[in-house]
Amino acid sequence: MISSLRFICILFVLVLTACSNAAVKIPEKFLGDWIITVEEKAGFPWWHQIKYPVNLSVSESGLRFTDQGGFECIPETQFYDDEIDMLVFKHCLPNKSQRVYDVFYRAKHKDGFIVGESWTYKLLFKWVGNQRLDRH
Amino acid sequence: MNVDQAGNAWPPTAGTFGNPNASIPGWSIVNSPQPGDIVAQQRVYSDASGHVGIVVGGGDVISARTGGLSRDPVNSVFSANNPQASGPIMYRRYVGQ
């Protein structure tokens, strides 16, 4: 119950943040093409089912990604929050059940890498993106 | 990553069971389903790789639906017309290792 309330609060903050930061420009450090690998940990391998961006392309106009199933997506919900210096975006595909929380992602830039997380009602797994240099 | 020798996710996901190109150790693809067989279909969702069920008698399948387990005609749950379907309907039978 507490977990659900916490999630609703987080989601509420995200929506408010999205509304207030819709026009904020994505910083240059995020721009480029990123090849992403999952940070594997013991326990249920959520990344076998929950989609995440194996390729993430970020430009000043926004981002697009390809998930591990090969589905390419330009998220309708995506924004950069300059207060916490974070990209937040949702998958384009529907959930299997309408009763479950949407899958969404948040990513920060750290030491030349994109460090991201896949969330639903809780943090499921983390991933790291290396910049693809051959396109620059 | 947890994968089998063929590079498929392990344990097998619904999408793996529904993948006609996936070889799952101990499971054979069959064309004439019998009770006890698995029926599966790859589908594109943000949080799942497909749908899977257990074939029972009378052309029915038991699978997890919204609200819990449900017994339904196979063709009402597994259809090429499903908007999220990305592969054929596959049947597999456990034949042992």
gemmi code that builds the backbone of each chain (N, CA, C; Angstrom):
import gemmi

chains = {
    "A": [
        ("MET", (0.840, -1.202, 0.000), (0.000, 0.000, 0.000), (0.876, 1.253, 0.000)),
        ("ILE", (1.862, 1.265, 0.919), (2.771, 2.403, 0.997), (3.541, 2.527, -0.310)),
        ("SER", (3.926, 1.353, -0.841), (4.667, 1.342, -2.103), (3.828, 1.948, -3.227)),
        ("SER", (2.534, 1.595, -3.255), (1.652, 2.122, -4.297), (1.496, 3.632, -4.178)),
        ("LEU", (1.306, 4.099, -2.951), (1.162, 5.537, -2.733), (2.434, 6.263, -3.139)),
        ("ARG", (3.567, 5.645, -2.823), (4.849, 6.254, -3.175), (4.973, 6.363, -4.692)),
        ("PHE", (4.551, 5.293, -5.367), (4.635, 5.312, -6.831), (3.735, 6.396, -7.408)),
        ("ILE", (2.512, 6.489, -6.879), (1.574, 7.503, -7.376), (2.158, 8.895, -7.172)),
        ("CYS", (2.803, 9.094, -6.038), (3.431, 10.398, -5.776), (4.535, 10.670, -6.785)),
        ("ILE", (5.355, 9.640, -7.051), (6.451, 9.798, -8.024), (5.873, 10.141, -9.388)),
        ("LEU", (4.817, 9.406, -9.761), (4.200, 9.631, -11.071), (3.635, 11.048, -11.162)),
        ("PHE", (3.016, 11.497, -10.065), (2.442, 12.836, -10.016), (3.539, 13.882, -10.222)),
        ("VAL", (4.651, 13.684, -9.548), (5.783, 14.605, -9.678), (6.310, 14.588, -11.108)),
        ("LEU", (6.379, 13.377, -11.693), (6.875, 13.259, -13.068), (5.978, 14.022, -14.037)),
        ("VAL", (4.674, 13.888, -13.851), (3.732, 14.576, -14.741), (3.875, 16.082, -14.589)),
        ("LEU", (3.965, 16.539, -13.340), (4.146, 17.967, -13.098), (5.440, 18.456, -13.721)),
        ("THR", (6.477, 17.648, -13.537), (7.784, 18.022, -14.085), (7.729, 18.078, -15.599)),
        ("ALA", (7.036, 17.103, -16.183), (6.918, 17.062, -17.645), (6.244, 18.327, -18.155)),
        ("CYS", (5.205, 18.725, -17.456), (4.471, 19.914, -17.886), (5.335, 21.161, -17.762)),
        ("SER", (6.146, 21.215, -16.706), (6.905, 22.430, -16.464), (8.209, 22.481, -17.250)),
        ("ASN", (8.625, 21.330, -17.821), (9.911, 21.300, -18.511), (9.784, 20.931, -19.977)),
        ("ALA", (8.586, 21.067, -20.502), (8.341, 20.586, -21.858), (9.267, 21.232, -22.878)),
        ("ALA", (9.663, 22.462, -22.640), (10.449, 23.169, -23.647), (11.939, 23.221, -23.305)),
        ("VAL", (12.336, 22.533, -22.249), (13.742, 22.589, -21.840), (14.605, 21.827, -22.832)),
        ("LYS", (15.682, 22.443, -23.233), (16.568, 21.858, -24.230), (17.423, 20.763, -23.597)),
        ("ILE", (17.596, 19.681, -24.344), (18.419, 18.582, -23.847), (19.895, 18.991, -23.941)),
        ("PRO", (20.655, 18.870, -22.858), (22.067, 19.274, -22.877), (22.888, 18.451, -23.873)),
        ("GLU", (23.954, 19.054, -24.339), (24.783, 18.436, -25.373), (25.369, 17.098, -24.926)),
        ("LYS", (25.647, 16.957, -23.661), (26.282, 15.720, -23.175), (25.413, 14.487, -23.420)),
        ("PHE", (24.091, 14.682, -23.555), (23.208, 13.543, -23.809), (23.115, 13.204, -25.298)),
        ("LEU", (23.512, 14.148, -26.131), (23.259, 13.980, -27.564), (24.143, 12.895, -28.174)),
        ("GLY", (23.579, 12.185, -29.125), (24.339, 11.138, -29.809), (23.594, 9.820, -29.795)),
        ("ASP", (24.273, 8.799, -30.268), (23.705, 7.447, -30.300), (24.349, 6.608, -29.212)),
        ("TRP", (23.538, 5.903, -28.487), (24.016, 5.139, -27.334), (23.660, 3.672, -27.498)),
        ("ILE", (24.643, 2.837, -27.239), (24.426, 1.389, -27.261), (24.344, 0.931, -25.808)),
        ("ILE", (23.241, 0.274, -25.497), (22.930, 0.039, -24.087), (23.019, -1.438, -23.722)),
        ("THR", (23.590, -1.690, -22.569), (23.629, -3.054, -22.029), (23.030, -3.044, -20.621)),
        ("VAL", (22.395, -4.152, -20.297), (21.731, -4.267, -18.996), (22.758, -4.566, -17.904)),
        ("GLU", (22.536, -3.991, -16.770), (23.342, -4.318, -15.601), (22.683, -5.536, -14.941)),
        ("GLU", (23.195, -6.703, -15.274), (22.544, -7.944, -14.823), (22.820, -8.198, -13.348)),
        ("LYS", (21.781, -8.628, -12.670), (21.915, -8.954, -11.249), (21.177, -10.245, -10.975)),
        ("ALA", (21.503, -10.864, -9.855), (20.815, -12.096, -9.478), (19.334, -11.804, -9.253)),
        ("GLY", (18.516, -12.824, -9.412), (17.084, -12.645, -9.234), (16.366, -12.761, -10.566)),
        ("PHE", (15.100, -12.410, -10.573), (14.315, -12.567, -11.795), (14.858, -11.659, -12.897)),
        ("PRO", (15.121, -12.224, -14.079), (15.679, -11.409, -15.171), (14.598, -10.584, -15.875)),
        ("TRP", (14.229, -9.486, -15.240), (13.148, -8.658, -15.777), (13.399, -8.245, -17.216)),
        ("TRP", (14.674, -8.089, -17.584), (15.011, -7.580, -18.919), (14.669, -8.584, -20.016)),
        ("HIS", (14.277, -9.797, -19.646), (13.795, -10.736, -20.663), (12.369, -10.398, -21.099)),
        ("GLN", (11.648, -9.696, -20.284), (10.254, -9.377, -20.580), (10.013, -7.875, -20.721)),
        ("ILE", (10.549, -7.125, -19.797), (10.324, -5.678, -19.806), (11.238, -5.042, -20.844)),
        ("LYS", (10.645, -4.306, -21.754), (11.441, -3.713, -22.823), (12.328, -2.580, -22.272)),
        ("TYR", (13.467, -2.438, -22.905), (14.365, -1.332, -22.583), (15.072, -0.922, -23.879)),
        ("PRO", (15.658, 0.251, -23.902), (16.259, 0.746, -25.149), (17.658, 0.172, -25.370)),
        ("VAL", (17.814, -0.750, -26.282), (19.158, -1.269, -26.580), (19.934, -0.269, -27.441)),
        ("ASN", (19.202, 0.531, -28.189), (19.821, 1.641, -28.935), (19.011, 2.899, -28.646)),
        ("LEU", (19.711, 3.912, -28.230), (19.041, 5.166, -27.878), (19.705, 6.298, -28.655)),
        ("SER", (18.898, 7.024, -29.395), (19.414, 8.125, -30.201), (18.818, 9.424, -29.667)),
        ("VAL", (19.694, 10.309, -29.211), (19.231, 11.557, -28.598), (19.702, 12.736, -29.436)),
        ("SER", (18.739, 13.564, -29.826), (19.086, 14.798, -30.541), (18.426, 15.962, -29.809)),
        ("GLU", (18.714, 17.162, -30.267), (18.144, 18.333, -29.594), (16.629, 18.353, -29.689)),
        ("SER", (16.112, 17.698, -30.711), (14.657, 17.688, -30.884), (13.985, 16.562, -30.119)),
        ("GLY", (14.774, 15.680, -29.520), (14.170, 14.608, -28.748), (14.916, 13.299, -28.896)),
        ("LEU", (14.275, 12.229, -28.512), (14.949, 10.931, -28.557), (14.071, 9.878, -29.196)),
        ("ARG", (14.746, 8.860, -29.709), (14.087, 7.682, -30.230), (14.921, 6.494, -29.810)),
        ("PHE", (14.264, 5.338, -29.714), (15.024, 4.172, -29.305), (14.493, 2.911, -29.962)),
        ("THR", (15.333, 1.892, -29.939), (14.951, 0.560, -30.390), (15.074, -0.363, -29.185)),
        ("ASP", (14.023, -1.147, -28.924), (14.093, -2.030, -27.759), (14.696, -3.378, -28.146)),
        ("GLN", (14.851, -4.260, -27.186), (15.525, -5.544, -27.424), (14.723, -6.468, -28.335)),
        ("GLY", (13.438, -6.127, -28.567), (12.643, -6.902, -29.507), (12.716, -6.344, -30.925)),
        ("GLY", (13.479, -5.265, -31.110), (13.634, -4.671, -32.436), (12.586, -3.625, -32.754)),
        ("PHE", (11.758, -3.288, -31.784), (10.699, -2.299, -32.010), (11.276, -0.893, -31.870)),
        ("GLU", (11.107, -0.086, -32.911), (11.624, 1.276, -32.882), (10.532, 2.229, -32.443)),
        ("CYS", (10.920, 3.213, -31.676), (9.907, 4.007, -30.986), (10.365, 5.450, -30.803)),
        ("ILE", (9.486, 6.392, -31.094), (9.702, 7.787, -30.705), (8.692, 8.068, -29.602)),
        ("PRO", (9.137, 8.090, -28.365), (8.184, 8.190, -27.254), (7.356, 9.469, -27.311)),
        ("GLU", (6.078, 9.283, -27.122), (5.187, 10.437, -27.052), (5.444, 11.209, -25.773)),
        ("THR", (5.755, 10.451, -24.721), (6.080, 11.078, -23.443), (7.584, 11.032, -23.253)),
        ("GLN", (8.220, 12.164, -23.371), (9.660, 12.273, -23.148), (9.970, 13.701, -22.757)),
        ("PHE", (10.885, 13.839, -21.808), (11.283, 15.194, -21.422), (12.618, 15.160, -20.697)),
        ("TYR", (13.250, 16.322, -20.650), (14.471, 16.484, -19.874), (14.150, 17.382, -18.698)),
        ("ASP", (14.493, 16.923, -17.517), (14.267, 17.704, -16.310), (15.590, 18.364, -15.922)),
        ("ASP", (15.670, 19.674, -16.097), (16.945, 20.349, -15.824), (17.250, 20.457, -14.336)),
        ("GLU", (16.247, 20.330, -13.494), (16.515, 20.447, -12.050), (17.246, 19.218, -11.520)),
        ("ILE", (16.902, 18.064, -12.059), (17.587, 16.844, -11.611), (18.470, 16.276, -12.717)),
        ("ASP", (18.603, 17.028, -13.818), (19.499, 16.669, -14.918), (19.234, 15.238, -15.396)),
        ("MET", (18.010, 14.975, -15.796), (17.610, 13.599, -16.117), (16.662, 13.554, -17.315)),
        ("LEU", (16.882, 12.572, -18.172), (15.935, 12.287, -19.246), (14.898, 11.300, -18.716)),
        ("VAL", (13.652, 11.559, -19.013), (12.577, 10.651, -18.610), (11.713, 10.381, -19.839)),
        ("PHE", (11.433, 9.116, -20.088), (10.598, 8.794, -21.247), (9.863, 7.483, -21.028)),
        ("LYS", (8.836, 7.296, -21.824), (8.000, 6.091, -21.734), (8.113, 5.281, -23.014)),
        ("HIS", (7.794, 4.022, -22.921), (7.730, 3.185, -24.125), (6.462, 3.542, -24.909)),
        ("CYS", (6.502, 3.277, -26.213), (5.334, 3.566, -27.054), (4.320, 2.428, -27.038)),
        ("LEU", (4.809, 1.210, -26.792), (3.919, 0.047, -26.858), (2.986, 0.006, -25.656)),
        ("PRO", (1.832, -0.626, -25.835), (0.924, -0.773, -24.687), (1.428, -1.848, -23.724)),
        ("ASN", (0.883, -1.827, -22.532), (1.143, -2.924, -21.592), (0.284, -4.119, -21.970)),
        ("LYS", (0.673, -5.281, -21.485), (-0.151, -6.462, -21.748), (-1.490, -6.343, -21.028)),
        ("SER", (-1.443, -5.859, -19.818), (-2.683, -5.634, -19.068), (-2.849, -4.143, -18.842)),
        ("GLN", (-4.074, -3.672, -18.998), (-4.324, -2.253, -18.762), (-4.302, -1.923, -17.276)),
        ("ARG", (-4.251, -2.976, -16.447), (-4.288, -2.743, -15.012), (-2.913, -2.498, -14.404)),
        ("VAL", (-1.877, -2.677, -15.197), (-0.534, -2.519, -14.628), (0.046, -1.154, -14.992)),
        ("TYR", (1.047, -0.772, -14.247), (1.681, 0.525, -14.492), (2.467, 0.505, -15.794)),
        ("ASP", (2.521, 1.644, -16.445), (3.309, 1.781, -17.660), (4.794, 1.577, -17.360)),
        ("VAL", (5.506, 1.126, -18.388), (6.959, 1.052, -18.292), (7.510, 2.434, -18.634)),
        ("PHE", (8.368, 2.947, -17.782), (9.035, 4.199, -18.129), (10.506, 4.138, -17.744)),
        ("TYR", (11.251, 5.064, -18.298), (12.709, 5.028, -18.156), (13.202, 6.384, -17.683)),
        ("ARG", (14.286, 6.351, -16.953), (14.959, 7.596, -16.584), (16.446, 7.395, -16.750)),
        ("ALA", (17.104, 8.404, -17.226), (18.522, 8.254, -17.533), (19.293, 9.522, -17.188)),
        ("LYS", (20.465, 9.311, -16.612), (21.358, 10.422, -16.304), (22.651, 10.236, -17.078)),
        ("HIS", (23.400, 11.309, -17.201), (24.717, 11.237, -17.834), (25.750, 11.232, -16.722)),
        ("LYS", (26.649, 10.224, -16.779), (27.647, 10.137, -15.721), (28.970, 9.645, -16.304)),
        ("ASP", (29.983, 10.458, -16.183), (31.347, 10.094, -16.601), (31.397, 9.572, -18.037)),
        ("GLY", (30.651, 10.193, -18.910), (30.697, 9.803, -20.318), (29.731, 8.701, -20.704)),
        ("PHE", (28.985, 8.200, -19.744), (28.025, 7.128, -20.004), (26.603, 7.618, -19.718)),
        ("ILE", (25.650, 6.930, -20.315), (24.250, 7.117, -19.935), (23.921, 6.012, -18.935)),
        ("VAL", (23.451, 6.401, -17.777), (23.107, 5.428, -16.744), (21.595, 5.492, -16.558)),
        ("GLY", (20.920, 4.393, -16.872), (19.470, 4.438, -16.897), (18.805, 3.387, -16.033)),
        ("GLU", (17.524, 3.564, -15.865), (16.730, 2.635, -15.060), (15.392, 2.371, -15.756)),
        ("SER", (14.913, 1.143, -15.646), (13.587, 0.774, -16.152), (12.655, 0.606, -14.954)),
        ("TRP", (11.540, 1.297, -15.007), (10.594, 1.306, -13.895), (9.200, 0.856, -14.358)),
        ("THR", (8.505, 0.227, -13.448), (7.042, 0.136, -13.581), (6.498, 0.640, -12.252)),
        ("TYR", (6.011, -0.263, -11.403), (5.594, 0.174, -10.073), (6.793, 0.269, -9.141)),
        ("LYS", (7.930, -0.209, -9.618), (9.159, -0.133, -8.834), (10.339, -0.188, -9.811)),
        ("LEU", (11.505, 0.061, -9.299), (12.702, -0.076, -10.122), (12.910, -1.556, -10.432)),
        ("LEU", (13.033, -1.887, -11.730), (13.183, -3.284, -12.111), (14.628, -3.645, -12.427)),
        ("PHE", (15.273, -2.827, -13.233), (16.686, -3.087, -13.532), (17.328, -1.825, -14.081)),
        ("LYS", (18.664, -1.864, -14.067), (19.427, -0.704, -14.529), (20.172, -1.055, -15.807)),
        ("TRP", (20.566, -0.044, -16.539), (21.325, -0.250, -17.763), (22.311, 0.899, -17.978)),
        ("VAL", (23.295, 0.615, -18.823), (24.346, 1.598, -19.082), (24.518, 1.752, -20.583)),
        ("GLY", (24.662, 2.983, -21.036), (24.833, 3.248, -22.463), (26.220, 3.773, -22.785)),
        ("ASN", (26.851, 3.155, -23.775), (28.120, 3.652, -24.309), (27.835, 4.403, -25.595)),
        ("GLN", (28.501, 5.519, -25.747), (28.249, 6.314, -26.946), (28.858, 5.640, -28.168)),
        ("ARG", (28.041, 5.569, -29.229), (28.531, 5.059, -30.505), (29.274, 6.194, -31.187)),
        ("LEU", (30.557, 5.965, -31.449), (31.394, 7.043, -31.963), (31.492, 7.041, -33.480)),
        ("ASP", (31.122, 5.924, -34.121), (31.358, 5.823, -35.563), (30.471, 6.744, -36.385)),
        ("ARG", (29.444, 7.326, -35.761), (28.568, 8.210, -36.525), (28.977, 9.667, -36.403)),
        ("HIS", (30.026, 9.922, -35.629), (30.414, 11.322, -35.415), (31.709, 11.635, -36.137)),
    ],
    "B": [
        ("MET", (23.874, -12.827, -19.290), (22.425, -12.976, -19.453), (22.049, -14.449, -19.317)),
        ("ASN", (20.864, -14.728, -18.809), (20.394, -16.098, -18.683), (19.890, -16.577, -20.031)),
        ("VAL", (20.704, -17.362, -20.713), (20.305, -17.882, -22.017), (20.652, -19.357, -22.090)),
        ("ASP", (19.938, -20.078, -22.956), (20.279, -21.470, -23.161), (21.376, -21.574, -24.222)),
        ("GLN", (21.708, -22.811, -24.582), (22.822, -22.995, -25.514), (22.527, -22.399, -26.890)),
        ("ALA", (21.242, -22.248, -27.199), (20.883, -21.675, -28.507), (20.785, -20.154, -28.459)),
        ("GLY", (21.025, -19.591, -27.271), (20.984, -18.140, -27.149), (19.619, -17.584, -26.810)),
        ("ASN", (18.661, -18.459, -26.490), (17.324, -17.997, -26.116), (17.278, -17.682, -24.624)),
        ("ALA", (16.384, -16.756, -24.280), (16.218, -16.403, -22.875), (15.851, -17.642, -22.068)),
        ("TRP", (16.452, -17.787, -20.891), (16.146, -18.915, -20.031), (15.862, -18.429, -18.631)),
        ("PRO", (14.793, -18.834, -17.995), (13.791, -19.757, -18.516), (13.063, -19.169, -19.725)),
        ("PRO", (12.492, -20.041, -20.573), (11.850, -19.553, -21.799), (10.683, -18.614, -21.488)),
        ("THR", (10.607, -17.544, -22.232), (9.491, -16.613, -22.083), (8.357, -17.040, -23.012)),
        ("ALA", (7.226, -16.375, -22.879), (6.116, -16.641, -23.801), (6.558, -16.373, -25.236)),
        ("GLY", (7.359, -15.332, -25.401), (7.841, -14.999, -26.731), (8.759, -16.070, -27.301)),
        ("THR", (9.535, -16.710, -26.434), (10.400, -17.803, -26.890), (9.550, -18.998, -27.299)),
        ("PHE", (8.546, -19.335, -26.483), (7.647, -20.439, -26.857), (6.929, -20.140, -28.173)),
        ("GLY", (6.669, -18.876, -28.418), (5.950, -18.503, -29.633), (6.839, -18.251, -30.841)),
        ("ASN", (8.136, -18.326, -30.621), (9.077, -18.054, -31.724), (9.310, -19.323, -32.545)),
        ("PRO", (8.878, -19.352, -33.794), (9.040, -20.579, -34.586), (10.496, -20.949, -34.842)),
        ("ASN", (11.388, -19.999, -34.655), (12.811, -20.277, -34.884), (13.554, -20.647, -33.611)),
        ("ALA", (12.851, -20.620, -32.488), (13.515, -20.930, -31.218), (13.464, -22.422, -30.934)),
        ("SER", (14.605, -22.951, -30.588), (14.678, -24.349, -30.169), (14.749, -24.373, -28.645)),
        ("ILE", (13.759, -25.010, -28.015), (13.730, -25.053, -26.557), (14.033, -26.482, -26.118)),
        ("PRO", (15.108, -26.666, -25.366), (15.470, -28.019, -24.951), (14.308, -28.738, -24.260)),
        ("GLY", (13.983, -29.936, -24.723), (12.921, -30.739, -24.114), (11.548, -30.497, -24.731)),
        ("TRP", (11.432, -29.524, -25.619), (10.134, -29.181, -26.196), (10.180, -29.297, -27.715)),
        ("SER", (9.207, -30.003, -28.273), (9.110, -30.131, -29.726), (7.920, -29.335, -30.250)),
        ("ILE", (8.082, -28.767, -31.427), (6.973, -28.074, -32.086), (6.044, -29.129, -32.686)),
        ("VAL", (4.748, -28.987, -32.448), (3.770, -29.929, -33.004), (2.703, -29.150, -33.770)),
        ("ASN", (2.067, -29.837, -34.695), (1.014, -29.198, -35.502), (-0.390, -29.588, -35.061)),
        ("SER", (-0.506, -30.755, -34.421), (-1.815, -31.229, -33.958), (-1.822, -31.228, -32.440)),
        ("PRO", (-2.328, -30.152, -31.852), (-2.244, -30.028, -30.387), (-3.096, -31.050, -29.648)),
        ("GLN", (-2.567, -31.457, -28.508), (-3.269, -32.359, -27.605), (-3.291, -31.708, -26.225)),
        ("PRO", (-4.216, -32.158, -25.363), (-4.223, -31.619, -24.000), (-2.845, -31.776, -23.357)),
        ("GLY", (-2.415, -30.727, -22.729), (-1.096, -30.725, -22.094), (-0.046, -29.987, -22.905)),
        ("ASP", (-0.333, -29.771, -24.166), (0.609, -29.004, -24.984), (0.551, -27.518, -24.614)),
        ("ILE", (1.597, -26.831, -25.024), (1.658, -25.377, -24.818), (1.278, -24.682, -26.116)),
        ("VAL", (0.471, -23.653, -26.012), (0.190, -22.804, -27.172), (0.717, -21.411, -26.844)),
        ("ALA", (1.372, -20.793, -27.820), (1.996, -19.495, -27.552), (2.035, -18.645, -28.810)),
        ("GLN", (2.153, -17.349, -28.595), (2.231, -16.401, -29.707), (3.087, -15.212, -29.277)),
        ("GLN", (3.993, -14.826, -30.152), (4.792, -13.634, -29.883), (3.917, -12.400, -30.058)),
        ("ARG", (4.052, -11.467, -29.121), (3.303, -10.212, -29.216), (4.185, -9.055, -28.760)),
        ("VAL", (3.900, -7.879, -29.289), (4.699, -6.718, -28.907), (3.968, -5.912, -27.836)),
        ("TYR", (4.530, -5.969, -26.665), (4.077, -5.170, -25.534), (5.298, -4.505, -24.902)),
        ("SER", (5.042, -3.501, -24.088), (6.166, -2.869, -23.399), (6.677, -3.733, -22.253)),
        ("ASP", (5.828, -4.623, -21.777), (6.188, -5.353, -20.562), (6.060, -6.866, -20.709)),
        ("ALA", (5.930, -7.371, -21.906), (5.798, -8.816, -22.107), (6.232, -9.170, -23.520)),
        ("SER", (6.579, -10.454, -23.704), (7.079, -10.890, -25.018), (6.034, -11.671, -25.804)),
        ("GLY", (4.919, -11.987, -25.162), (3.888, -12.740, -25.855), (2.848, -13.257, -24.894)),
        ("HIS", (2.111, -14.266, -25.365), (1.093, -14.886, -24.508), (1.222, -16.390, -24.636)),
        ("VAL", (0.979, -17.091, -23.533), (1.146, -18.540, -23.524), (0.024, -19.178, -22.714)),
        ("GLY", (-0.365, -20.383, -23.095), (-1.407, -21.092, -22.370), (-1.192, -22.593, -22.460)),
        ("ILE", (-2.012, -23.336, -21.734), (-1.950, -24.797, -21.741), (-3.201, -25.317, -22.431)),
        ("VAL", (-3.004, -26.134, -23.441), (-4.124, -26.707, -24.179), (-4.836, -27.736, -23.301)),
        ("VAL", (-6.161, -27.618, -23.249), (-6.958, -28.624, -22.536), (-7.940, -29.212, -23.549)),
        ("GLY", (-8.828, -30.053, -23.092), (-9.733, -30.722, -24.021), (-10.736, -29.779, -24.674)),
        ("GLY", (-11.327, -30.255, -25.748), (-12.411, -29.518, -26.387), (-11.979, -28.279, -27.132)),
        ("GLY", (-10.708, -28.204, -27.485), (-10.233, -27.028, -28.224), (-10.065, -25.800, -27.361)),
        ("ASP", (-9.996, -26.014, -26.072), (-9.854, -24.881, -25.146), (-8.419, -24.730, -24.673)),
        ("VAL", (-8.155, -23.565, -24.118), (-6.853, -23.269, -23.537), (-7.081, -22.609, -22.185)),
        ("ILE", (-6.179, -22.889, -21.262), (-6.181, -22.185, -19.981), (-4.999, -21.235, -20.000)),
        ("SER", (-5.290, -19.966, -19.758), (-4.202, -18.989, -19.733), (-4.561, -17.859, -18.781)),
        ("ALA", (-3.573, -17.071, -18.463), (-3.771, -15.947, -17.547), (-4.380, -14.787, -18.313)),
        ("ARG", (-5.556, -14.386, -17.898), (-6.234, -13.245, -18.522), (-6.418, -12.167, -17.459)),
        ("THR", (-6.893, -11.026, -17.875), (-7.191, -9.989, -16.902), (-8.234, -10.536, -15.927)),
        ("GLY", (-7.907, -10.530, -14.668), (-8.822, -11.066, -13.676), (-8.458, -12.446, -13.197)),
        ("GLY", (-7.510, -13.097, -13.865), (-7.067, -14.405, -13.382), (-7.039, -15.446, -14.473)),
        ("LEU", (-6.868, -16.717, -14.053), (-6.833, -17.803, -15.021), (-8.201, -17.960, -15.672)),
        ("SER", (-8.178, -18.314, -16.961), (-9.441, -18.416, -17.679), (-9.370, -19.563, -18.678)),
        ("ARG", (-10.496, -20.272, -18.833), (-10.585, -21.318, -19.856), (-11.399, -20.760, -21.017)),
        ("ASP", (-10.811, -20.786, -22.206), (-11.451, -20.181, -23.380), (-11.135, -21.022, -24.612)),
        ("PRO", (-11.929, -20.878, -25.677), (-11.542, -21.489, -26.946), (-10.186, -20.938, -27.402)),
        ("VAL", (-9.338, -21.834, -27.905), (-7.986, -21.407, -28.308), (-8.045, -20.235, -29.277)),
        ("ASN", (-8.952, -20.346, -30.271), (-8.952, -19.301, -31.304), (-9.550, -17.982, -30.836)),
        ("SER", (-10.100, -17.955, -29.616), (-10.571, -16.672, -29.096), (-9.455, -15.930, -28.347)),
        ("VAL", (-8.432, -16.669, -27.976), (-7.318, -16.063, -27.240), (-6.101, -15.884, -28.147)),
        ("PHE", (-5.892, -16.874, -29.016), (-4.736, -16.838, -29.907), (-5.238, -16.650, -31.335)),
        ("SER", (-4.961, -15.481, -31.858), (-5.457, -15.155, -33.195), (-4.419, -14.350, -33.958)),
        ("ALA", (-4.351, -14.605, -35.249), (-3.457, -13.810, -36.094), (-3.923, -12.367, -36.172)),
        ("ASN", (-5.179, -12.149, -35.816), (-5.734, -10.794, -35.888), (-5.497, -9.977, -34.623)),
        ("ASN", (-4.868, -10.599, -33.624), (-4.570, -9.838, -32.415), (-3.701, -8.640, -32.795)),
        ("PRO", (-4.087, -7.428, -32.400), (-3.343, -6.242, -32.845), (-1.888, -6.219, -32.400)),
        ("GLN", (-1.570, -6.964, -31.345), (-0.183, -6.968, -30.857), (0.596, -8.179, -31.350)),
        ("ALA", (-0.071, -9.060, -32.116), (0.615, -10.280, -32.571), (1.749, -9.946, -33.521)),
        ("SER", (2.865, -10.639, -33.321), (4.003, -10.433, -34.221), (4.549, -11.762, -34.728)),
        ("GLY", (3.779, -12.815, -34.537), (4.230, -14.122, -34.998), (3.077, -15.096, -35.080)),
        ("PRO", (3.373, -16.294, -35.588), (2.309, -17.299, -35.737), (1.921, -17.914, -34.390)),
        ("ILE", (0.870, -18.701, -34.407), (0.452, -19.445, -33.216), (1.223, -20.758, -33.211)),
        ("MET", (1.927, -20.995, -32.132), (2.814, -22.154, -32.055), (2.340, -23.109, -30.965)),
        ("TYR", (2.476, -24.412, -31.266), (2.185, -25.432, -30.263), (3.474, -26.198, -29.979)),
        ("ARG", (3.705, -26.451, -28.722), (4.893, -27.233, -28.335), (4.491, -28.295, -27.327)),
        ("ARG", (5.197, -29.418, -27.400), (4.925, -30.555, -26.500), (6.212, -30.905, -25.775)),
        ("TYR", (6.041, -31.174, -24.476), (7.207, -31.577, -23.698), (7.544, -33.024, -24.017)),
        ("VAL", (8.750, -33.234, -24.466), (9.173, -34.582, -24.844), (10.339, -35.055, -23.988)),
        ("GLY", (10.738, -34.243, -23.043), (11.854, -34.620, -22.164), (13.182, -34.247, -22.775)),
        ("GLN", (14.187, -34.260, -21.940), (15.519, -33.842, -22.397), (16.168, -34.916, -23.269)),
    ],
}
model = gemmi.Model(1)
for chain_id, residues in chains.items():
    chain = gemmi.Chain(chain_id)
    for i, (resn, *xyz) in enumerate(residues, 1):
        res = gemmi.Residue()
        res.name, res.seqid = resn, gemmi.SeqId(i, " ")
        for name, pos in zip(("N", "CA", "C"), xyz):
            atom = gemmi.Atom()
            atom.name, atom.element = name, gemmi.Element(name[0])
            atom.pos, atom.b_iso = gemmi.Position(*pos), 0.0
            res.add_atom(atom)
        chain.add_residue(res)
    model.add_chain(chain)
structure = gemmi.Structure()
structure.add_model(model)
structure.setup_entities()
